[in-house]
């Protein structure tokens, strides 16, 4: 069984015609209704400022709270929009990601699987800066909280969004207990993620050339991530973006629907070893690509949970 954290509140983060739109969460909602009604649906809780400040500067957190407009839209960076009802979505996305950790601990760290169907995405958010549609780094806060509990000694974050998760990398690049692995189009937004960015040996970047197809993706992902990571982990995260799909308008990587099953499965087969999994939604801006890519990712997670 997959535990799915989802809230209808995400439809109130209204960005208009922005690529990171309400349509994205409607697609996710439709997929859950069509194919995953037997899974466990959970309403996320709201994160407080102290929780968010595990990885974000307190001054920045206060700035975001103070920057929510009373009407219209405000731009937290050139690509990142807030409307008057955005704040609750920001807080639920962080809170739900942390809820997954709390529930895993409550169940004695058993092999549970959680999918956090949140928006906005967060892997570009730096300690003190909103970026790339995201305000708070959902995965980073959750992983740092997990580490702080003392229940998890070694954590892996695997990010297959088409854009490099600069925020996640920068937050953890000097932390030996959290490994970060990312496949992404390069050179491309946000400009980070070259193969020589290795942190303290805990960062594994897999740059993908523009026009990359399935075969090239699989070969590079094996070489740069799967074959290089040999640690045992107590908890594995996916930063699950679906904008490397061939239909996606914001990038130039040509993955097929089934590639999202493959990339999930290969990580689980080598590195999961019956540990809990938390997957957090990141990008994906073609609605068909998002629907089918996410469906394939969830299929692999469901198979793992049922093994």
VOBA-1610 file (N, C-alpha, C; in pm, whole numbers, padded with zeros to 5 digits, always signed):
BEGIN
Unk+00084-00120+00000Unk+00000+00000+00000Unk+00087+00125+00000Unk+00043+00224-00075Unk+00109+00355-00073Unk+00024+00449+00012Unk+00088+00520+00102Unk+00022+00625+00178Unk+00039+00756+00102Unk-00072+00815+00060Unk-00067+00935-00025Unk-00112+01056+00056Unk-00022+01151+00073Unk-00054+01276+00141Unk-00097+01378+00037Unk-00220+01424+00050Unk-00278+01512-00052Unk-00384+01600+00011Unk-00393+01723-00038Unk-00497+01814+00010Unk-00559+01890-00108Unk-00690+01905-00103Unk-00758+01988-00203Unk-00717+02135-00190Unk-00656+02169-00077Unk-00612+02307-00055Unk-00512+02352-00161Unk-00440+02257-00220Unk-00339+02294-00320Unk-00401+02362-00442Unk-00531+02345-00460Unk-00599+02412-00571Unk-00620+02562-00543Unk-00594+02604-00420Unk-00610+02745-00385Unk-00481+02825-00403Unk-00372+02756-00436Unk-00246+02825-00472Unk-00258+02858-00621Unk-00322+02973-00649Unk-00362+03008-00785Unk-00256+03093-00853Unk-00184+03032-00947Unk-00077+03102-01018Unk-00119+03145-01158Unk-00247+03135-01189Unk-00296+03178-01319Unk-00245+03088-01431Unk-00189+03149-01535Unk-00141+03073-01651Unk+00004+03029-01638Unk+00059+03040-01521Unk+00195+02997-01492Unk+00208+02845-01518Unk+00325+02797-01562Unk+00340+02652-01584Unk+00308+02568-01460Unk+00344+02621-01341Unk+00316+02548-01216Unk+00176+02590-01171Unk+00076+02533-01236Unk-00062+02578-01222Unk-00148+02479-01145Unk-00270+02522-01117Unk-00368+02436-01050Unk-00393+02309-01132Unk-00381+02318-01265Unk-00406+02201-01350Unk-00318+02082-01309Unk-00196+02111-01262Unk-00105+02003-01225Unk-00162+01917-01113Unk-00212+01981-01010Unk-00262+01904-00896Unk-00396+01839-00930Unk-00470+01898-01024Unk-00593+01834-01071Unk-00562+01704-01144Unk-00453+01704-01221Unk-00410+01582-01290Unk-00372+01475-01188Unk-00298+01514-01087Unk-00259+01420-00981Unk-00382+01365-00910Unk-00475+01453-00880Unk-00599+01414-00815Unk-00676+01313-00901Unk-00683+01340-01032Unk-00754+01250-01123Unk-00687+01113-01130Unk-00555+01113-01131Unk-00482+00986-01134Unk-00512+00903-01009Unk-00511+00968-00894Unk-00541+00898-00769Unk-00682+00840-00772Unk-00777+00920-00821Unk-00917+00875-00828Unk-00934+00757-00924Unk-00860+00761-01035Unk-00876+00659-01138Unk-00808+00527-01101Unk-00689+00535-01040Unk-00608+00415-01028Unk-00560+00381-00887Unk-00574+00475-00794Unk-00513+00452-00663Unk-00609+00476-00547Unk-00737+00446-00571Unk-00838+00468-00467Unk-00822+00370-00350Unk-00756+00257-00373Unk-00738+00159-00266Unk-00619+00192-00175Unk-00546+00297-00210Unk-00433+00338-00127Unk-00483+00423-00011Unk-00395+00451+00082Unk-00433+00522+00204Unk-00414+00673+00185Unk-00523+00746+00175Unk-00516+00891+00155Unk-00512+00962+00290Unk-00417+01055+00304Unk-00394+01126+00429Unk-00392+01276+00404Unk-00462+01351+00486Unk-00458+01497+00478Unk-00333+01547+00550Unk-00249+01625+00483Unk-00128+01676+00549Unk-00159+01780+00655Unk-00065+01799+00747Unk-00079+01904+00848Unk+00010+02023+00812Unk-00014+02134+00877Unk+00057+02258+00847Unk+00188+02265+00925Unk+00295+02297+00855Unk+00425+02317+00922Unk+00428+02454+00989Unk+00499+02462+01103Unk+00517+02593+01166Unk+00654+02649+01129Unk+00679+02771+01170Unk+00803+02838+01132Unk+00926+02765+01186Unk+00916+02709+01304Unk+01031+02637+01361Unk+01069+02516+01276Unk+00967+02446+01227Unk+00994+02330+01142Unk+01062+02373+01012Unk+01009+02476+00950Unk+01067+02524+00823Unk+01210+02573+00845Unk+01236+02628+00962Unk+01368+02684+00993Unk+01474+02578+01020Unk+01437+02451+01011Unk+01539+02347+01019Unk+01641+02360+00906Unk+01595+02410+00790Unk+01689+02430+00679Unk+01687+02571+00621Unk+01584+02649+00652Unk+01575+02785+00598Unk+01606+02888+00706Unk+01672+02996+00666Unk+01701+03104+00759Unk+01571+03162+00814Unk+01568+03191+00944Unk+01446+03244+01006Unk+01402+03375+00943Unk+01498+03460+00906Unk+01465+03587+00844Unk+01395+03564+00710Unk+01440+03463+00638Unk+01377+03431+00509Unk+01236+03378+00530Unk+01218+03291+00629Unk+01084+03237+00657Unk+00988+03351+00691Unk+01032+03444+00774Unk+00948+03559+00808Unk+00918+03644+00685Unk+01017+03658+00599Unk+00998+03735+00475Unk+00888+03674+00389Unk+00887+03542+00377Unk+00784+03477+00296Unk+00645+03500+00358Unk+00634+03481+00487Unk+00506+03505+00554Unk+00458+03649+00531Unk+00551+03742+00532Unk+00515+03883+00517Unk+00491+03925+00373Unk+00527+03838+00277Unk+00520+03875+00136Unk+00396+03823+00066Unk+00309+03756+00138Unk+00185+03707+00078Unk+00094+03826+00050Unk+00051+03846-00074Unk-00030+03965-00106Unk-00171+03955-00050Unk-00232+04068-00028Unk-00373+04071+00013Unk-00465+04065-00108Unk-00411+04099-00225Unk-00484+04086-00351Unk-00383+04074-00464Unk-00427+04019-00576Unk-00337+04006-00690Unk-00227+03904-00666Unk-00118+03922-00738Unk-00005+03830-00728Unk+00121+03904-00687Unk+00207+03837-00612Unk+00340+03892-00584Unk+00444+03792-00633Unk+00559+03845-00676Unk+00666+03760-00729Unk+00778+03750-00627Unk+00800+03627-00580Unk+00904+03604-00480Unk+01040+03586-00547Unk+01038+03551-00674Unk+01152+03563-00765Unk+01088+03570-00904Unk+01162+03592-01012Unk+01097+03610-01141Unk+01006+03496-01185Unk+01030+03375-01132Unk+00951+03258-01171Unk+00853+03210-01065Unk+00854+03271-00947Unk+00785+03213-00832Unk+00679+03310-00781Unk+00553+03264-00786Unk+00438+03350-00763Unk+00366+03313-00634Unk+00319+03416-00564Unk+00230+03398-00449Unk+00100+03472-00475Unk-00011+03408-00442Unk-00141+03474-00443Unk-00189+03483-00297Unk-00300+03551-00270Unk-00344+03569-00132Unk-00368+03439-00055Unk-00394+03328-00127Unk-00423+03201-00060Unk-00311+03098-00080Unk-00190+03145-00111Unk-00079+03053-00136Unk-00015+02998-00009Unk-00013+03076+00099Unk+00066+03039+00215Unk+00029+02902+00271Unk-00099+02873+00276Unk-00139+02744+00333Unk-00085+02628+00251Unk-00080+02642+00119Unk-00021+02538+00036Unk+00126+02520+00067Unk+00198+02631+00081Unk+00340+02623+00116Unk+00358+02543+00246Unk+00274+02573+00344Unk+00290+02512+00476Unk+00245+02366+00478Unk+00143+02333+00400Unk+00099+02194+00391Unk+00201+02107+00317Unk+00267+02166+00216Unk+00368+02090+00140Unk+00485+02052+00230Unk+00528+02145+00315Unk+00633+02112+00412Unk+00579+02019+00520Unk+00465+02055+00576Unk+00409+01975+00686Unk+00381+01832+00646Unk+00325+01813+00527Unk+00297+01678+00481Unk+00422+01596+00460Unk+00528+01660+00413Unk+00654+01589+00392Unk+00714+01544+00525Unk+00696+01624+00629Unk+00741+01587+00763Unk+00646+01484+00825Unk+00517+01496+00798Unk+00420+01398+00848Unk+00460+01256+00811Unk+00511+01239+00688Unk+00551+01106+00643Unk+00657+01047+00735Unk+00754+01130+00774Unk+00859+01084+00865Unk+00799+01044+01000Unk+00714+01129+01052Unk+00653+01102+01183Unk+00574+00970+01182Unk+00502+00945+01072Unk+00423+00823+01063Unk+00512+00700+01049Unk+00623+00715+00978Unk+00719+00605+00967Unk+00775+00571+01105Unk+00811+00672+01181Unk+00865+00649+01316Unk+00759+00584+01406Unk+00636+00632+01394Unk+00527+00574+01473Unk+00508+00426+01442Unk+00545+00386+01321Unk+00531+00246+01280Unk+00665+00172+01289Unk+00755+00224+01374Unk+00884+00159+01402Unk+00972+00144+01279Unk+00969+00243+01192Unk+01057+00247+01075Unk+01038+00128+00981Unk+00918+00075+00978Unk+00892-00038+00889Unk+00893+00008+00743Unk+00889-00090+00653Unk+00899-00062+00510Unk+00769-00001+00458Unk+00744+00122+00497Unk+00627+00194+00450Unk+00664+00285+00333Unk+00567+00312+00247Unk+00588+00398+00131Unk+00491+00515+00137Unk+00545+00635+00124Unk+00464+00758+00125Unk+00488+00836-00003Unk+00380+00882-00064Unk+00390+00975-00175Unk+00325+01106-00135Unk+00403+01212-00139Unk+00356+01345-00100Unk+00315+01421-00225Unk+00185+01426-00249Unk+00131+01490-00369Unk+00111+01639-00342Unk+00222+01709-00334Unk+00219+01849-00292Unk+00245+01944-00409Unk+00206+02068-00391Unk+00255+02179-00473Unk+00257+02303-00384Unk+00347+02396-00409Unk+00444+02396-00519Unk+00562+02304-00491Unk+00641+02274-00597Unk+00764+02197-00576Unk+00863+02277-00493Unk+00973+02211-00451Unk+01062+02280-00359Unk+01211+02263-00378Unk+01256+02179-00472Unk+01398+02144-00471Unk+01491+02257-00516Unk+01435+02362-00574Unk+01518+02479-00608Unk+01532+02577-00492Unk+01447+02568-00393Unk+01447+02666-00284Unk+01575+02655-00201Unk+01646+02766-00192Unk+01770+02772-00114Unk+01737+02807+00031Unk+01839+02811+00114Unk+01819+02845+00255Unk+01750+02980+00272Unk+01781+03073+00184Unk+01729+03209+00200Unk+01677+03268+00071Unk+01627+03181-00019Unk+01584+03232-00149Unk+01481+03140-00213Unk+01370+03201-00259Unk+01272+03129-00340Unk+01325+03119-00483Unk+01305+03004-00545Unk+01354+02983-00682Unk+01269+02878-00752Unk+01259+02894-00884Unk+01206+02786-00967Unk+01070+02735-00925Unk+00978+02827-00897Unk+00839+02798-00861Unk+00821+02761-00715Unk+00932+02737-00642Unk+00923+02687-00505Unk+00969+02788-00402Unk+00914+02778-00283Unk+00940+02873-00174Unk+01014+02805-00059Unk+00965+02690-00015Unk+01031+02612+00089Unk+01071+02477+00030Unk+01184+02424+00075Unk+01236+02299+00021Unk+01175+02182+00098Unk+01067+02128+00044Unk+00990+02026+00113Unk+01074+01903+00150Unk+01148+01851+00054Unk+01230+01733+00079Unk+01339+01763+00182Unk+01404+01878+00169Unk+01515+01910+00259Unk+01468+01924+00403Unk+01356+01992+00425Unk+01305+02005+00561Unk+01273+01867+00618Unk+01207+01786+00538Unk+01169+01652+00584Unk+01291+01567+00616Unk+01392+01570+00529Unk+01512+01490+00552Unk+01590+01538+00674Unk+01598+01669+00690Unk+01668+01722+00806Unk+01593+01687+00935Unk+01461+01694+00930Unk+01382+01653+01047Unk+01407+01505+01078Unk+01406+01421+00974Unk+01428+01278+00994Unk+01562+01253+01062Unk+01665+01322+01014Unk+01798+01304+01072Unk+01800+01352+01217Unk+01729+01461+01245Unk+01731+01520+01379Unk+01664+01431+01484Unk+01579+01339+01440Unk+01511+01251+01536Unk+01604+01144+01592Unk+01716+01119+01524Unk+01806+01013+01565Unk+01761+00874+01525Unk+01650+00864+01453Unk+01596+00735+01411Unk+01655+00687+01279Unk+01722+00778+01208Unk+01778+00745+01076Unk+01922+00795+01073Unk+02014+00706+01043Unk+02155+00744+01045Unk+02206+00786+00908Unk+02151+00729+00802Unk+02197+00760+00667Unk+02076+00770+00574Unk+02069+00883+00502Unk+01952+00914+00419Unk+01998+00941+00276Unk+01922+00892+00179Unk+01948+00916+00037Unk+01832+00992-00024Unk+01864+01096-00102Unk+01764+01169-00181Unk+01799+01149-00327Unk+01707+01092-00405Unk+01725+01073-00549Unk+01629+01166-00622Unk+01683+01253-00706Unk+01607+01358-00773Unk+01614+01335-00923Unk+01500+01296-00984Unk+01501+01276-01130Unk+01420+01382-01204Unk+01391+01492-01138Unk+01336+01610-01206Unk+01435+01654-01314Unk+01384+01712-01422Unk+01473+01751-01533Unk+01565+01867-01498Unk+01530+01941-01393Unk+01613+02052-01346Unk+01692+02009-01222Unk+01815+02051-01214Unk+01896+02017-01097Unk+01840+02081-00971Unk+01838+02004-00863Unk+01787+02055-00735Unk+01896+02130-00660Unk+01925+02249-00706Unk+02033+02330-00649Unk+02013+02353-00499Unk+01888+02378-00459Unk+01861+02405-00318Unk+01894+02286-00231Unk+01847+02168-00272Unk+01873+02048-00193Unk+02023+02020-00186Unk+02091+02032-00300Unk+02235+02007-00299Unk+02307+02103-00205Unk+02278+02231-00215Unk+02349+02329-00134Unk+02322+02311+00015Unk+02200+02271+00049Unk+02166+02253+00190Unk+02243+02137+00251Unk+02268+02032+00172Unk+02326+01910+00228Unk+02467+01878+00180Unk+02529+01962+00101Unk+02657+01925+00038Unk+02771+01904+00137Unk+02754+01950+00260Unk+02856+01926+00363Unk+02807+01834+00475Unk+02701+01761+00447Unk+02641+01672+00548Unk+02671+01527+00511Unk+02758+01460+00586Unk+02796+01323+00548Unk+02684+01221+00566Unk+02579+01257+00637Unk+02472+01162+00666Unk+02358+01167+00566Unk+02362+01265+00476Unk+02258+01276+00372Unk+02326+01280+00236Unk+02295+01183+00152Unk+02347+01177+00015Unk+02241+01232-00080Unk+02287+01303-00182Unk+02197+01359-00282Unk+02243+01317-00421Unk+02152+01258-00498Unk+02182+01215-00635Unk+02079+01275-00729Unk+02127+01334-00840Unk+02036+01403-00931Unk+02072+01377-01076Unk+01971+01340-01155Unk+01984+01338-01301Unk+01907+01458-01355Unk+01965+01529-01453Unk+01905+01654-01498Unk+01969+01700-01628Unk+01892+01774-01707Unk+01948+01834-01827Unk+02057+01934-01789Unk+02168+01929-01862Unk+02281+02018-01831Unk+02360+02046-01958Unk+02401+02170-01985Unk+02372+02290-01904Unk+02228+02336-01925Unk+02168+02381-01819Unk+02026+02418-01822Unk+01995+02485-01689Unk+01874+02538-01676Unk+01832+02598-01549Unk+01843+02494-01437Unk+01898+02529-01322Unk+01942+02661-01275Unk+02091+02689-01293Unk+02159+02604-01371Unk+02301+02627-01399Unk+02396+02544-01314Unk+02343+02479-01212Unk+02425+02393-01125Unk+02410+02248-01168Unk+02490+02162-01103Unk+02473+02018-01124Unk+02575+01953-01216Unk+02692+02012-01230Unk+02796+01947-01309Unk+02849+01825-01234Unk+02913+01736-01306Unk+02960+01611-01245Unk+03073+01633-01146Unk+03139+01750-01152Unk+03248+01774-01056Unk+03199+01837-00926Unk+03068+01857-00912Unk+03011+01902-00785Unk+02980+01776-00703Unk+03069+01747-00609Unk+03057+01620-00535Unk+03041+01640-00385Unk+03032+01766-00339Unk+03019+01790-00196Unk+03138+01733-00122Unk+03111+01656-00018Unk+03217+01588+00057Unk+03214+01438+00023Unk+03180+01411-00103Unk+03164+01272-00147Unk+03023+01222-00134Unk+02931+01311-00100Unk+02790+01273-00079Unk+02698+01326-00188Unk+02753+01389-00292Unk+02674+01443-00401Unk+02707+01366-00529Unk+02603+01320-00599Unk+02620+01241-00720Unk+02534+01302-00831Unk+02597+01379-00919Unk+02525+01444-01026Unk+02539+01367-01156Unk+02430+01363-01230Unk+02424+01292-01358Unk+02373+01388-01464Unk+02461+01468-01525Unk+02418+01561-01629Unk+02370+01486-01753Unk+02261+01534-01812Unk+02204+01473-01933Unk+02210+01574-02047Unk+02254+01532-02166Unk+02259+01625-02279Unk+02120+01656-02334Unk+02103+01773-02389Unk+01978+01809-02456Unk+01946+01705-02563Unk+01821+01663-02569Unk+01779+01563-02666Unk+01799+01420-02621Unk+01845+01402-02500Unk+01874+01269-02444Unk+01751+01178-02454Unk+01772+01055-02506Unk+01663+00959-02515Unk+01671+00856-02403Unk+01583+00758-02406Unk+01574+00660-02297Unk+01704+00584-02278Unk+01763+00535-02387Unk+01882+00453-02375Unk+01998+00531-02316Unk+02016+00654-02363Unk+02124+00737-02310Unk+02101+00769-02164Unk+01976+00801-02130Unk+01941+00830-01991Unk+01976+00712-01900Unk+01935+00593-01940Unk+01958+00475-01856Unk+02108+00448-01838Unk+02183+00462-01947Unk+02326+00437-01939Unk+02394+00538-01847Unk+02359+00666-01861Unk+02420+00770-01778Unk+02376+00758-01632Unk+02250+00725-01610Unk+02200+00712-01473Unk+02269+00596-01402Unk+02288+00486-01473Unk+02361+00373-01413Unk+02504+00413-01378Unk+02570+00475-01475Unk+02713+00507-01460Unk+02737+00607-01348Unk+02655+00712-01342Unk+02682+00824-01253Unk+02614+00815-01117Unk+02512+00733-01106Unk+02438+00723-00980Unk+02436+00580-00927Unk+02373+00490-01000Unk+02352+00354-00948Unk+02484+00284-00916Unk+02578+00292-01009Unk+02705+00220-00990Unk+02797+00286-00887Unk+02772+00413-00857Unk+02862+00485-00767Unk+02818+00483-00621Unk+02691+00457-00596Unk+02640+00462-00459Unk+02630+00321-00404Unk+02704+00295-00300Unk+02709+00161-00243Unk+02681+00158-00092Unk+02630+00268-00040Unk+02601+00275+00103Unk+02471+00203+00136Unk+02453+00175+00264Unk+02324+00130+00315Unk+02252+00250+00374Unk+02124+00263+00342Unk+02046+00378+00388Unk+01929+00331+00474Unk+01890+00417+00568Unk+01776+00388+00655Unk+01646+00448+00602Unk+01659+00543+00508Unk+01543+00614+00454Unk+01582+00668+00317Unk+01493+00650+00220Unk+01519+00698+00085Unk+01407+00790+00041Unk+01446+00905-00013Unk+01353+01001-00072Unk+01366+01001-00224Unk+01256+01025-00290Unk+01257+01064-00431Unk+01208+01207-00442Unk+01285+01293-00508Unk+01233+01420-00557Unk+01181+01388-00696Unk+01051+01367-00704Unk+00989+01305-00821Unk+00932+01412-00915Unk+01014+01451-01012Unk+00969+01543-01115Unk+00951+01469-01246Unk+00854+01512-01326Unk+00821+01440-01449Unk+00837+01528-01573Unk+00922+01630-01560Unk+00946+01722-01670Unk+01060+01677-01761Unk+01118+01559-01734Unk+01210+01499-01832Unk+01133+01417-01935Unk+01001+01415-01925Unk+00915+01346-02022Unk+00928+01414-02158Unk+00918+01335-02263Unk+00938+01387-02399Unk+00834+01493-02437Unk+00720+01494-02371Unk+00616+01592-02403Unk+00632+01724-02330Unk+00720+01730-02231Unk+00725+01848-02144Unk+00776+01970-02220Unk+00708+02085-02204Unk+00746+02205-02280Unk+00863+02282-02221Unk+00906+02253-02099Unk+01007+02335-02034Unk+01148+02279-02045Unk+01164+02165-02112Unk+01297+02104-02120Unk+01310+02027-02251Unk+01425+01962-02267Unk+01455+01895-02394Unk+01510+01754-02372Unk+01456+01684-02273Unk+01490+01545-02250Unk+01371+01460-02295Unk+01398+01346-02357Unk+01293+01271-02426Unk+01264+01136-02362Unk+01230+01138-02234Unk+01197+01013-02165Unk+01055+00968-02200Unk+01037+00837-02200Unk+00907+00775-02222Unk+00839+00750-02088Unk+00710+00719-02093Unk+00635+00691-01970Unk+00705+00587-01883Unk+00750+00479-01947Unk+00805+00365-01874Unk+00940+00396-01808Unk+01007+00502-01853Unk+01137+00535-01794Unk+01123+00577-01649Unk+01008+00629-01612Unk+00987+00670-01474Unk+00964+00549-01383Unk+00912+00441-01441Unk+00907+00314-01369Unk+01049+00262-01351Unk+01126+00264-01459Unk+01262+00210-01457Unk+01350+00281-01354Unk+01348+00414-01354Unk+01438+00488-01266Unk+01400+00467-01119Unk+01273+00452-01093Unk+01229+00423-00956Unk+01270+00282-00916Unk+01246+00187-01005Unk+01271+00046-00977Unk+01419+00018-00954Unk+01506+00081-01034Unk+01648+00048-01023Unk+01706+00098-00891Unk+01657+00211-00844Unk+01700+00262-00712Unk+01650+00171-00602Unk+01523+00132-00610Unk+01466+00046-00507Unk+01537-00089-00503Unk+01566-00146-00619Unk+01626-00279-00623Unk+01766-00280-00564Unk+01844-00176-00591Unk+01981-00177-00541Unk+01994-00122-00399Unk+01918-00019-00366Unk+01948+00060-00247Unk+01842+00058-00138Unk+01721+00011-00168Unk+01614+00025-00068Unk+01627-00075+00047Unk+01649-00203+00018Unk+01672-00302+00124Unk+01567-00296+00236Unk+01440-00294+00196Unk+01328-00298+00291Unk+01321-00178+00385Unk+01371-00062+00341Unk+01362+00059+00422Unk+01244+00142+00376Unk+01197+00235+00459Unk+01085+00321+00419Unk+01124+00417+00306Unk+01023+00454+00228Unk+01041+00541+00111Unk+00946+00660+00123Unk+00998+00779+00095Unk+00914+00898+00085Unk+00941+00963-00051Unk+00838+00972-00132Unk+00849+01039-00261Unk+00771+01170-00255Unk+00833+01277-00303Unk+00773+01409-00297Unk+00764+01466-00439Unk+00647+01509-00479Unk+00626+01563-00614Unk+00705+01690-00635Unk+00777+01694-00749Unk+00846+01816-00791Unk+00781+01866-00919Unk+00855+01868-01032Unk+00802+01928-01154Unk+00724+01831-01242Unk+00693+01880-01362Unk+00611+01807-01459Unk+00505+01900-01512Unk+00521+01949-01637Unk+00439+02061-01684Unk+00363+02031-01812Unk+00373+01909-01862Unk+00279+01861-01963Unk+00183+01768-01892Unk+00054+01788-01910Unk-00042+01715-01826Unk-00044+01565-01858Unk-00029+01528-01984Unk-00022+01385-02017Unk+00108+01325-01965Unk+00217+01398-01982Unk+00345+01350-01932Unk+00344+01332-01782Unk+00283+01428-01713Unk+00273+01420-01567Unk+00189+01300-01525Unk+00074+01283-01589Unk-00017+01174-01553Unk+00051+01038-01570Unk+00108+01015-01688Unk+00163+00883-01718Unk+00299+00861-01650Unk+00378+00967-01639Unk+00505+00953-01568Unk+00484+00920-01422Unk+00393+00994-01358Unk+00363+00968-01218Unk+00301+00831-01199Unk+00214+00790-01289Unk+00152+00658-01280Unk+00259+00549-01279Unk+00360+00562-01365Unk+00468+00463-01370Unk+00553+00465-01243Unk+00579+00583-01190Unk+00652+00595-01064Unk+00575+00528-00951Unk+00445+00553-00943Unk+00364+00494-00837Unk+00352+00343-00853Unk+00349+00294-00976Unk+00347+00149-00997Unk+00468+00083-00933Unk+00585+00142-00954Unk+00707+00086-00896Unk+00704+00094-00743Unk+00655+00205-00691Unk+00645+00219-00544Unk+00546+00117-00488Unk+00436+00094-00556Unk+00335-00001-00509Unk+00390-00142-00509Unk+00463-00179-00613Unk+00525-00311-00618Unk+00622-00329-00501Unk+00701-00226-00473Unk+00796-00233-00361Unk+00722-00252-00228Unk+00615-00178-00210Unk+00542-00185-00083Unk+00476-00322-00063Unk+00447-00391-00174Unk+00379-00519-00166Unk+00474-00639-00166Unk+00603-00613-00180Unk+00699-00724-00185Unk+00708-00795-00051
//
